[in-house]
Amino acid sequence: MMKQEFVVANMKCEGCKKKVTKAIESVAGVKSFQVDLDNKRVTVDVTDPSQGKDVQKVIIAAGYDAQTV
């Protein structure tokens, strides 16, 4: 298992956090994740690096900017 971290700079409120959370929950292979609204960071535990790319894609598709740390 490996951790990947993203900065989601335009995640500003609890509603944003819920949208990002729902998006991440849709990605197969994500074992666990944390959405930190205060620091605008998302950390995911994945089994394969390609799943991290999938997480980034769904966050972007939800309307947020996700940059790998």
mmCIF file of the N, C-alpha and C atoms, coordinates in Angstrom:
data_MODEL
# 
_entry.id   MODEL 
# 
loop_
_atom_site.group_PDB 
_atom_site.id 
_atom_site.type_symbol 
_atom_site.label_atom_id 
_atom_site.label_alt_id 
_atom_site.label_comp_id 
_atom_site.label_asym_id 
_atom_site.label_entity_id 
_atom_site.label_seq_id 
_atom_site.pdbx_PDB_ins_code 
_atom_site.Cartn_x 
_atom_site.Cartn_y 
_atom_site.Cartn_z 
_atom_site.occupancy 
_atom_site.B_iso_or_equiv 
_atom_site.pdbx_formal_charge 
_atom_site.auth_seq_id 
_atom_site.auth_comp_id 
_atom_site.auth_asym_id 
_atom_site.auth_atom_id 
_atom_site.pdbx_PDB_model_num 
ATOM 1   N N  . MET A 1 1  ? 0.857   -1.173 0.000   1.00 0.00 ? 1  MET A N  1 
ATOM 2   C CA . MET A 1 1  ? 0.000   0.000  0.000   1.00 0.00 ? 1  MET A CA 1 
ATOM 3   C C  . MET A 1 1  ? 0.902   1.235  0.000   1.00 0.00 ? 1  MET A C  1 
ATOM 4   N N  . MET A 1 2  ? 0.435   2.267  -0.687  1.00 0.00 ? 2  MET A N  1 
ATOM 5   C CA . MET A 1 2  ? 1.206   3.505  -0.739  1.00 0.00 ? 2  MET A CA 1 
ATOM 6   C C  . MET A 1 2  ? 0.300   4.709  -0.513  1.00 0.00 ? 2  MET A C  1 
ATOM 7   N N  . LYS A 1 3  ? 0.874   5.747  0.071   1.00 0.00 ? 3  LYS A N  1 
ATOM 8   C CA . LYS A 1 3  ? 0.137   6.988  0.305   1.00 0.00 ? 3  LYS A CA 1 
ATOM 9   C C  . LYS A 1 3  ? 0.402   7.955  -0.841  1.00 0.00 ? 3  LYS A C  1 
ATOM 10  N N  . GLN A 1 4  ? -0.647  8.662  -1.229  1.00 0.00 ? 4  GLN A N  1 
ATOM 11  C CA . GLN A 1 4  ? -0.499  9.766  -2.167  1.00 0.00 ? 4  GLN A CA 1 
ATOM 12  C C  . GLN A 1 4  ? -1.232  10.956 -1.576  1.00 0.00 ? 4  GLN A C  1 
ATOM 13  N N  . GLU A 1 5  ? -0.655  12.128 -1.784  1.00 0.00 ? 5  GLU A N  1 
ATOM 14  C CA . GLU A 1 5  ? -1.230  13.341 -1.213  1.00 0.00 ? 5  GLU A CA 1 
ATOM 15  C C  . GLU A 1 5  ? -1.449  14.374 -2.307  1.00 0.00 ? 5  GLU A C  1 
ATOM 16  N N  . PHE A 1 6  ? -2.552  15.085 -2.168  1.00 0.00 ? 6  PHE A N  1 
ATOM 17  C CA . PHE A 1 6  ? -2.925  16.125 -3.127  1.00 0.00 ? 6  PHE A CA 1 
ATOM 18  C C  . PHE A 1 6  ? -3.270  17.409 -2.381  1.00 0.00 ? 6  PHE A C  1 
ATOM 19  N N  . VAL A 1 7  ? -2.951  18.538 -2.994  1.00 0.00 ? 7  VAL A N  1 
ATOM 20  C CA . VAL A 1 7  ? -3.421  19.835 -2.516  1.00 0.00 ? 7  VAL A CA 1 
ATOM 21  C C  . VAL A 1 7  ? -4.649  20.173 -3.344  1.00 0.00 ? 7  VAL A C  1 
ATOM 22  N N  . VAL A 1 8  ? -5.731  20.509 -2.652  1.00 0.00 ? 8  VAL A N  1 
ATOM 23  C CA . VAL A 1 8  ? -6.983  20.886 -3.320  1.00 0.00 ? 8  VAL A CA 1 
ATOM 24  C C  . VAL A 1 8  ? -7.270  22.328 -2.896  1.00 0.00 ? 8  VAL A C  1 
ATOM 25  N N  . ALA A 1 9  ? -6.610  23.257 -3.584  1.00 0.00 ? 9  ALA A N  1 
ATOM 26  C CA . ALA A 1 9  ? -6.586  24.658 -3.163  1.00 0.00 ? 9  ALA A CA 1 
ATOM 27  C C  . ALA A 1 9  ? -7.957  25.315 -3.130  1.00 0.00 ? 9  ALA A C  1 
ATOM 28  N N  . ASN A 1 10 ? -8.861  24.907 -4.017  1.00 0.00 ? 10 ASN A N  1 
ATOM 29  C CA . ASN A 1 10 ? -10.164 25.578 -4.054  1.00 0.00 ? 10 ASN A CA 1 
ATOM 30  C C  . ASN A 1 10 ? -11.239 24.835 -3.263  1.00 0.00 ? 10 ASN A C  1 
ATOM 31  N N  . MET A 1 11 ? -10.848 23.990 -2.328  1.00 0.00 ? 11 MET A N  1 
ATOM 32  C CA . MET A 1 11 ? -11.782 23.327 -1.403  1.00 0.00 ? 11 MET A CA 1 
ATOM 33  C C  . MET A 1 11 ? -11.925 24.255 -0.192  1.00 0.00 ? 11 MET A C  1 
ATOM 34  N N  . LYS A 1 12 ? -13.101 24.905 -0.087  1.00 0.00 ? 12 LYS A N  1 
ATOM 35  C CA . LYS A 1 12 ? -13.222 25.995 0.885   1.00 0.00 ? 12 LYS A CA 1 
ATOM 36  C C  . LYS A 1 12 ? -14.231 25.781 2.013   1.00 0.00 ? 12 LYS A C  1 
ATOM 37  N N  . CYS A 1 13 ? -15.144 24.810 1.864   1.00 0.00 ? 13 CYS A N  1 
ATOM 38  C CA . CYS A 1 13 ? -16.202 24.679 2.863   1.00 0.00 ? 13 CYS A CA 1 
ATOM 39  C C  . CYS A 1 13 ? -16.559 23.202 3.075   1.00 0.00 ? 13 CYS A C  1 
ATOM 40  N N  . GLU A 1 14 ? -17.448 22.950 4.037   1.00 0.00 ? 14 GLU A N  1 
ATOM 41  C CA . GLU A 1 14 ? -17.879 21.573 4.311   1.00 0.00 ? 14 GLU A CA 1 
ATOM 42  C C  . GLU A 1 14 ? -18.558 20.951 3.089   1.00 0.00 ? 14 GLU A C  1 
ATOM 43  N N  . GLY A 1 15 ? -19.277 21.751 2.322   1.00 0.00 ? 15 GLY A N  1 
ATOM 44  C CA . GLY A 1 15 ? -19.920 21.246 1.106   1.00 0.00 ? 15 GLY A CA 1 
ATOM 45  C C  . GLY A 1 15 ? -18.876 20.762 0.105   1.00 0.00 ? 15 GLY A C  1 
ATOM 46  N N  . CYS A 1 16 ? -17.785 21.527 -0.013  1.00 0.00 ? 16 CYS A N  1 
ATOM 47  C CA . CYS A 1 16 ? -16.681 21.125 -0.891  1.00 0.00 ? 16 CYS A CA 1 
ATOM 48  C C  . CYS A 1 16 ? -16.088 19.807 -0.402  1.00 0.00 ? 16 CYS A C  1 
ATOM 49  N N  . LYS A 1 17 ? -15.889 19.712 0.899   1.00 0.00 ? 17 LYS A N  1 
ATOM 50  C CA . LYS A 1 17 ? -15.305 18.502 1.486   1.00 0.00 ? 17 LYS A CA 1 
ATOM 51  C C  . LYS A 1 17 ? -16.186 17.290 1.188   1.00 0.00 ? 17 LYS A C  1 
ATOM 52  N N  . LYS A 1 18 ? -17.497 17.470 1.294   1.00 0.00 ? 18 LYS A N  1 
ATOM 53  C CA . LYS A 1 18 ? -18.424 16.368 1.007   1.00 0.00 ? 18 LYS A CA 1 
ATOM 54  C C  . LYS A 1 18 ? -18.351 15.941 -0.455  1.00 0.00 ? 18 LYS A C  1 
ATOM 55  N N  . LYS A 1 19 ? -18.262 16.896 -1.368  1.00 0.00 ? 19 LYS A N  1 
ATOM 56  C CA . LYS A 1 19 ? -18.158 16.560 -2.799  1.00 0.00 ? 19 LYS A CA 1 
ATOM 57  C C  . LYS A 1 19 ? -16.872 15.805 -3.098  1.00 0.00 ? 19 LYS A C  1 
ATOM 58  N N  . VAL A 1 20 ? -15.774 16.254 -2.510  1.00 0.00 ? 20 VAL A N  1 
ATOM 59  C CA . VAL A 1 20 ? -14.484 15.592 -2.722  1.00 0.00 ? 20 VAL A CA 1 
ATOM 60  C C  . VAL A 1 20 ? -14.518 14.187 -2.121  1.00 0.00 ? 20 VAL A C  1 
ATOM 61  N N  . THR A 1 21 ? -15.094 14.069 -0.935  1.00 0.00 ? 21 THR A N  1 
ATOM 62  C CA . THR A 1 21 ? -15.213 12.764 -0.280  1.00 0.00 ? 21 THR A CA 1 
ATOM 63  C C  . THR A 1 21 ? -16.022 11.800 -1.139  1.00 0.00 ? 21 THR A C  1 
ATOM 64  N N  . LYS A 1 22 ? -17.156 12.255 -1.639  1.00 0.00 ? 22 LYS A N  1 
ATOM 65  C CA . LYS A 1 22 ? -18.009 11.398 -2.479  1.00 0.00 ? 22 LYS A CA 1 
ATOM 66  C C  . LYS A 1 22 ? -17.269 10.973 -3.747  1.00 0.00 ? 22 LYS A C  1 
ATOM 67  N N  . ALA A 1 23 ? -16.511 11.886 -4.332  1.00 0.00 ? 23 ALA A N  1 
ATOM 68  C CA . ALA A 1 23 ? -15.748 11.571 -5.541  1.00 0.00 ? 23 ALA A CA 1 
ATOM 69  C C  . ALA A 1 23 ? -14.709 10.487 -5.252  1.00 0.00 ? 23 ALA A C  1 
ATOM 70  N N  . ILE A 1 24 ? -13.988 10.630 -4.146  1.00 0.00 ? 24 ILE A N  1 
ATOM 71  C CA . ILE A 1 24 ? -12.944 9.657  -3.810  1.00 0.00 ? 24 ILE A CA 1 
ATOM 72  C C  . ILE A 1 24 ? -13.556 8.286  -3.518  1.00 0.00 ? 24 ILE A C  1 
ATOM 73  N N  . GLU A 1 25 ? -14.710 8.269  -2.870  1.00 0.00 ? 25 GLU A N  1 
ATOM 74  C CA . GLU A 1 25 ? -15.370 7.001  -2.553  1.00 0.00 ? 25 GLU A CA 1 
ATOM 75  C C  . GLU A 1 25 ? -15.741 6.214  -3.807  1.00 0.00 ? 25 GLU A C  1 
ATOM 76  N N  . SER A 1 26 ? -15.814 6.878  -4.941  1.00 0.00 ? 26 SER A N  1 
ATOM 77  C CA . SER A 1 26 ? -16.186 6.201  -6.184  1.00 0.00 ? 26 SER A CA 1 
ATOM 78  C C  . SER A 1 26 ? -15.005 5.481  -6.853  1.00 0.00 ? 26 SER A C  1 
ATOM 79  N N  . VAL A 1 27 ? -13.794 5.686  -6.336  1.00 0.00 ? 27 VAL A N  1 
ATOM 80  C CA . VAL A 1 27 ? -12.598 5.097  -6.958  1.00 0.00 ? 27 VAL A CA 1 
ATOM 81  C C  . VAL A 1 27 ? -12.318 3.724  -6.340  1.00 0.00 ? 27 VAL A C  1 
ATOM 82  N N  . ALA A 1 28 ? -12.299 2.703  -7.189  1.00 0.00 ? 28 ALA A N  1 
ATOM 83  C CA . ALA A 1 28 ? -11.981 1.355  -6.728  1.00 0.00 ? 28 ALA A CA 1 
ATOM 84  C C  . ALA A 1 28 ? -10.514 1.280  -6.312  1.00 0.00 ? 28 ALA A C  1 
ATOM 85  N N  . GLY A 1 29 ? -10.249 0.551  -5.255  1.00 0.00 ? 29 GLY A N  1 
ATOM 86  C CA . GLY A 1 29 ? -8.876  0.343  -4.818  1.00 0.00 ? 29 GLY A CA 1 
ATOM 87  C C  . GLY A 1 29 ? -8.375  1.310  -3.773  1.00 0.00 ? 29 GLY A C  1 
ATOM 88  N N  . VAL A 1 30 ? -9.161  2.322  -3.439  1.00 0.00 ? 30 VAL A N  1 
ATOM 89  C CA . VAL A 1 30 ? -8.763  3.242  -2.380  1.00 0.00 ? 30 VAL A CA 1 
ATOM 90  C C  . VAL A 1 30 ? -9.095  2.567  -1.054  1.00 0.00 ? 30 VAL A C  1 
ATOM 91  N N  . LYS A 1 31 ? -8.062  2.270  -0.275  1.00 0.00 ? 31 LYS A N  1 
ATOM 92  C CA . LYS A 1 31 ? -8.258  1.549  0.988   1.00 0.00 ? 31 LYS A CA 1 
ATOM 93  C C  . LYS A 1 31 ? -8.738  2.477  2.097   1.00 0.00 ? 31 LYS A C  1 
ATOM 94  N N  . SER A 1 32 ? -8.177  3.665  2.139   1.00 0.00 ? 32 SER A N  1 
ATOM 95  C CA . SER A 1 32 ? -8.599  4.666  3.117   1.00 0.00 ? 32 SER A CA 1 
ATOM 96  C C  . SER A 1 32 ? -8.169  6.030  2.602   1.00 0.00 ? 32 SER A C  1 
ATOM 97  N N  . PHE A 1 33 ? -8.779  7.056  3.150   1.00 0.00 ? 33 PHE A N  1 
ATOM 98  C CA . PHE A 1 33 ? -8.401  8.415  2.748   1.00 0.00 ? 33 PHE A CA 1 
ATOM 99  C C  . PHE A 1 33 ? -8.791  9.400  3.825   1.00 0.00 ? 33 PHE A C  1 
ATOM 100 N N  . GLN A 1 34 ? -8.172  10.569 3.770   1.00 0.00 ? 34 GLN A N  1 
ATOM 101 C CA . GLN A 1 34 ? -8.477  11.648 4.695   1.00 0.00 ? 34 GLN A CA 1 
ATOM 102 C C  . GLN A 1 34 ? -8.589  12.938 3.903   1.00 0.00 ? 34 GLN A C  1 
ATOM 103 N N  . VAL A 1 35 ? -9.673  13.676 4.132   1.00 0.00 ? 35 VAL A N  1 
ATOM 104 C CA . VAL A 1 35 ? -9.857  14.979 3.505   1.00 0.00 ? 35 VAL A CA 1 
ATOM 105 C C  . VAL A 1 35 ? -9.695  16.020 4.608   1.00 0.00 ? 35 VAL A C  1 
ATOM 106 N N  . ASP A 1 36 ? -8.645  16.831 4.517   1.00 0.00 ? 36 ASP A N  1 
ATOM 107 C CA . ASP A 1 36 ? -8.314  17.840 5.519   1.00 0.00 ? 36 ASP A CA 1 
ATOM 108 C C  . ASP A 1 36 ? -8.688  19.213 4.960   1.00 0.00 ? 36 ASP A C  1 
ATOM 109 N N  . LEU A 1 37 ? -9.857  19.694 5.341   1.00 0.00 ? 37 LEU A N  1 
ATOM 110 C CA . LEU A 1 37 ? -10.363 20.965 4.829   1.00 0.00 ? 37 LEU A CA 1 
ATOM 111 C C  . LEU A 1 37 ? -9.486  22.137 5.268   1.00 0.00 ? 37 LEU A C  1 
ATOM 112 N N  . ASP A 1 38 ? -9.040  22.137 6.511   1.00 0.00 ? 38 ASP A N  1 
ATOM 113 C CA . ASP A 1 38 ? -8.246  23.258 7.030   1.00 0.00 ? 38 ASP A CA 1 
ATOM 114 C C  . ASP A 1 38 ? -6.951  23.467 6.242   1.00 0.00 ? 38 ASP A C  1 
ATOM 115 N N  . ASN A 1 39 ? -6.292  22.378 5.909   1.00 0.00 ? 39 ASN A N  1 
ATOM 116 C CA . ASN A 1 39 ? -5.018  22.469 5.185   1.00 0.00 ? 39 ASN A CA 1 
ATOM 117 C C  . ASN A 1 39 ? -5.166  22.250 3.682   1.00 0.00 ? 39 ASN A C  1 
ATOM 118 N N  . LYS A 1 40 ? -6.427  22.031 3.243   1.00 0.00 ? 40 LYS A N  1 
ATOM 119 C CA . LYS A 1 40 ? -6.742  21.833 1.823   1.00 0.00 ? 40 LYS A CA 1 
ATOM 120 C C  . LYS A 1 40 ? -5.923  20.680 1.221   1.00 0.00 ? 40 LYS A C  1 
ATOM 121 N N  . ARG A 1 41 ? -5.878  19.577 1.956   1.00 0.00 ? 41 ARG A N  1 
ATOM 122 C CA . ARG A 1 41 ? -5.115  18.405 1.520   1.00 0.00 ? 41 ARG A CA 1 
ATOM 123 C C  . ARG A 1 41 ? -5.975  17.150 1.560   1.00 0.00 ? 41 ARG A C  1 
ATOM 124 N N  . VAL A 1 42 ? -5.674  16.255 0.636   1.00 0.00 ? 42 VAL A N  1 
ATOM 125 C CA . VAL A 1 42 ? -6.310  14.941 0.584   1.00 0.00 ? 42 VAL A CA 1 
ATOM 126 C C  . VAL A 1 42 ? -5.188  13.912 0.586   1.00 0.00 ? 42 VAL A C  1 
ATOM 127 N N  . THR A 1 43 ? -5.285  12.943 1.482   1.00 0.00 ? 43 THR A N  1 
ATOM 128 C CA . THR A 1 43 ? -4.323  11.849 1.537   1.00 0.00 ? 43 THR A CA 1 
ATOM 129 C C  . THR A 1 43 ? -5.074  10.555 1.295   1.00 0.00 ? 43 THR A C  1 
ATOM 130 N N  . VAL A 1 44 ? -4.569  9.738  0.373   1.00 0.00 ? 44 VAL A N  1 
ATOM 131 C CA . VAL A 1 44 ? -5.221  8.463  0.067   1.00 0.00 ? 44 VAL A CA 1 
ATOM 132 C C  . VAL A 1 44 ? -4.221  7.326  0.194   1.00 0.00 ? 44 VAL A C  1 
ATOM 133 N N  . ASP A 1 45 ? -4.719  6.168  0.631   1.00 0.00 ? 45 ASP A N  1 
ATOM 134 C CA . ASP A 1 45 ? -3.941  4.935  0.641   1.00 0.00 ? 45 ASP A CA 1 
ATOM 135 C C  . ASP A 1 45 ? -4.446  4.088  -0.514  1.00 0.00 ? 45 ASP A C  1 
ATOM 136 N N  . VAL A 1 46 ? -3.546  3.792  -1.447  1.00 0.00 ? 46 VAL A N  1 
ATOM 137 C CA . VAL A 1 46 ? -3.911  3.006  -2.628  1.00 0.00 ? 46 VAL A CA 1 
ATOM 138 C C  . VAL A 1 46 ? -2.957  1.828  -2.768  1.00 0.00 ? 46 VAL A C  1 
ATOM 139 N N  . THR A 1 47 ? -3.397  0.819  -3.506  1.00 0.00 ? 47 THR A N  1 
ATOM 140 C CA . THR A 1 47 ? -2.553  -0.353 -3.717  1.00 0.00 ? 47 THR A CA 1 
ATOM 141 C C  . THR A 1 47 ? -1.714  -0.218 -4.976  1.00 0.00 ? 47 THR A C  1 
ATOM 142 N N  . ASP A 1 48 ? -2.104  0.695  -5.859  1.00 0.00 ? 48 ASP A N  1 
ATOM 143 C CA . ASP A 1 48 ? -1.417  0.852  -7.139  1.00 0.00 ? 48 ASP A CA 1 
ATOM 144 C C  . ASP A 1 48 ? -1.331  2.340  -7.478  1.00 0.00 ? 48 ASP A C  1 
ATOM 145 N N  . PRO A 1 49 ? -0.190  2.815  -7.983  1.00 0.00 ? 49 PRO A N  1 
ATOM 146 C CA . PRO A 1 49 ? -0.046  4.239  -8.306  1.00 0.00 ? 49 PRO A CA 1 
ATOM 147 C C  . PRO A 1 49 ? -1.098  4.765  -9.282  1.00 0.00 ? 49 PRO A C  1 
ATOM 148 N N  . SER A 1 50 ? -1.590  3.915  -10.172 1.00 0.00 ? 50 SER A N  1 
ATOM 149 C CA . SER A 1 50 ? -2.600  4.375  -11.132 1.00 0.00 ? 50 SER A CA 1 
ATOM 150 C C  . SER A 1 50 ? -3.899  4.774  -10.425 1.00 0.00 ? 50 SER A C  1 
ATOM 151 N N  . GLN A 1 51 ? -4.150  4.190  -9.257  1.00 0.00 ? 51 GLN A N  1 
ATOM 152 C CA . GLN A 1 51 ? -5.346  4.569  -8.502  1.00 0.00 ? 51 GLN A CA 1 
ATOM 153 C C  . GLN A 1 51 ? -5.224  5.995  -7.976  1.00 0.00 ? 51 GLN A C  1 
ATOM 154 N N  . GLY A 1 52 ? -4.018  6.426  -7.677  1.00 0.00 ? 52 GLY A N  1 
ATOM 155 C CA . GLY A 1 52 ? -3.795  7.816  -7.274  1.00 0.00 ? 52 GLY A CA 1 
ATOM 156 C C  . GLY A 1 52 ? -4.156  8.765  -8.403  1.00 0.00 ? 52 GLY A C  1 
ATOM 157 N N  . LYS A 1 53 ? -3.812  8.390  -9.635  1.00 0.00 ? 53 LYS A N  1 
ATOM 158 C CA . LYS A 1 53 ? -4.187  9.201  -10.805 1.00 0.00 ? 53 LYS A CA 1 
ATOM 159 C C  . LYS A 1 53 ? -5.708  9.235  -10.950 1.00 0.00 ? 53 LYS A C  1 
ATOM 160 N N  . ASP A 1 54 ? -6.355  8.099  -10.684 1.00 0.00 ? 54 ASP A N  1 
ATOM 161 C CA . ASP A 1 54 ? -7.821  8.049  -10.751 1.00 0.00 ? 54 ASP A CA 1 
ATOM 162 C C  . ASP A 1 54 ? -8.446  8.969  -9.710  1.00 0.00 ? 54 ASP A C  1 
ATOM 163 N N  . VAL A 1 55 ? -7.869  8.998  -8.513  1.00 0.00 ? 55 VAL A N  1 
ATOM 164 C CA . VAL A 1 55 ? -8.357  9.895  -7.456  1.00 0.00 ? 55 VAL A CA 1 
ATOM 165 C C  . VAL A 1 55 ? -8.228  11.340 -7.920  1.00 0.00 ? 55 VAL A C  1 
ATOM 166 N N  . GLN A 1 56 ? -7.075  11.684 -8.476  1.00 0.00 ? 56 GLN A N  1 
ATOM 167 C CA . GLN A 1 56 ? -6.857  13.046 -8.961  1.00 0.00 ? 56 GLN A CA 1 
ATOM 168 C C  . GLN A 1 56 ? -7.896  13.404 -10.031 1.00 0.00 ? 56 GLN A C  1 
ATOM 169 N N  . LYS A 1 57 ? -8.161  12.479 -10.939 1.00 0.00 ? 57 LYS A N  1 
ATOM 170 C CA . LYS A 1 57 ? -9.131  12.723 -12.013 1.00 0.00 ? 57 LYS A CA 1 
ATOM 171 C C  . LYS A 1 57 ? -10.539 12.969 -11.473 1.00 0.00 ? 57 LYS A C  1 
ATOM 172 N N  . VAL A 1 58 ? -10.975 12.172 -10.476 1.00 0.00 ? 58 VAL A N  1 
ATOM 173 C CA . VAL A 1 58 ? -12.346 12.357 -9.974  1.00 0.00 ? 58 VAL A CA 1 
ATOM 174 C C  . VAL A 1 58 ? -12.473 13.643 -9.166  1.00 0.00 ? 58 VAL A C  1 
ATOM 175 N N  . ILE A 1 59 ? -11.407 14.045 -8.475  1.00 0.00 ? 59 ILE A N  1 
ATOM 176 C CA . ILE A 1 59 ? -11.451 15.329 -7.754  1.00 0.00 ? 59 ILE A CA 1 
ATOM 177 C C  . ILE A 1 59 ? -11.584 16.471 -8.759  1.00 0.00 ? 59 ILE A C  1 
ATOM 178 N N  . ILE A 1 60 ? -10.817 16.402 -9.840  1.00 0.00 ? 60 ILE A N  1 
ATOM 179 C CA . ILE A 1 60 ? -10.891 17.430 -10.882 1.00 0.00 ? 60 ILE A CA 1 
ATOM 180 C C  . ILE A 1 60 ? -12.271 17.412 -11.542 1.00 0.00 ? 60 ILE A C  1 
ATOM 181 N N  . ALA A 1 61 ? -12.795 16.228 -11.823 1.00 0.00 ? 61 ALA A N  1 
ATOM 182 C CA . ALA A 1 61 ? -14.122 16.099 -12.433 1.00 0.00 ? 61 ALA A CA 1 
ATOM 183 C C  . ALA A 1 61 ? -15.228 16.664 -11.524 1.00 0.00 ? 61 ALA A C  1 
ATOM 184 N N  . ALA A 1 62 ? -14.987 16.641 -10.217 1.00 0.00 ? 62 ALA A N  1 
ATOM 185 C CA . ALA A 1 62 ? -15.952 17.203 -9.258  1.00 0.00 ? 62 ALA A CA 1 
ATOM 186 C C  . ALA A 1 62 ? -15.866 18.729 -9.203  1.00 0.00 ? 62 ALA A C  1 
ATOM 187 N N  . GLY A 1 63 ? -14.885 19.305 -9.920  1.00 0.00 ? 63 GLY A N  1 
ATOM 188 C CA . GLY A 1 63 ? -14.785 20.765 -9.988  1.00 0.00 ? 63 GLY A CA 1 
ATOM 189 C C  . GLY A 1 63 ? -13.697 21.374 -9.150  1.00 0.00 ? 63 GLY A C  1 
ATOM 190 N N  . TYR A 1 64 ? -12.751 20.553 -8.710  1.00 0.00 ? 64 TYR A N  1 
ATOM 191 C CA . TYR A 1 64 ? -11.693 21.051 -7.834  1.00 0.00 ? 64 TYR A CA 1 
ATOM 192 C C  . TYR A 1 64 ? -10.319 20.848 -8.466  1.00 0.00 ? 64 TYR A C  1 
ATOM 193 N N  . ASP A 1 65 ? -9.394  21.688 -8.064  1.00 0.00 ? 65 ASP A N  1 
ATOM 194 C CA . ASP A 1 65 ? -8.030  21.606 -8.563  1.00 0.00 ? 65 ASP A CA 1 
ATOM 195 C C  . ASP A 1 65 ? -7.253  20.683 -7.631  1.00 0.00 ? 65 ASP A C  1 
ATOM 196 N N  . ALA A 1 66 ? -6.731  19.576 -8.151  1.00 0.00 ? 66 ALA A N  1 
ATOM 197 C CA . ALA A 1 66 ? -5.980  18.618 -7.339  1.00 0.00 ? 66 ALA A CA 1 
ATOM 198 C C  . ALA A 1 66 ? -4.568  18.501 -7.886  1.00 0.00 ? 66 ALA A C  1 
ATOM 199 N N  . GLN A 1 67 ? -3.612  18.950 -7.095  1.00 0.00 ? 67 GLN A N  1 
ATOM 200 C CA . GLN A 1 67 ? -2.202  18.878 -7.481  1.00 0.00 ? 67 GLN A CA 1 
ATOM 201 C C  . GLN A 1 67 ? -1.485  17.892 -6.575  1.00 0.00 ? 67 GLN A C  1 
ATOM 202 N N  . THR A 1 68 ? -0.681  17.020 -7.170  1.00 0.00 ? 68 THR A N  1 
ATOM 203 C CA . THR A 1 68 ? 0.097   16.060 -6.390  1.00 0.00 ? 68 THR A CA 1 
ATOM 204 C C  . THR A 1 68 ? 1.145   16.796 -5.564  1.00 0.00 ? 68 THR A C  1 
ATOM 205 N N  . VAL A 1 69 ? 1.308   16.361 -4.331  1.00 0.00 ? 69 VAL A N  1 
ATOM 206 C CA . VAL A 1 69 ? 2.327   16.957 -3.450  1.00 0.00 ? 69 VAL A CA 1 
ATOM 207 C C  . VAL A 1 69 ? 3.634   16.246 -3.683  1.00 0.00 ? 69 VAL A C  1 
# 
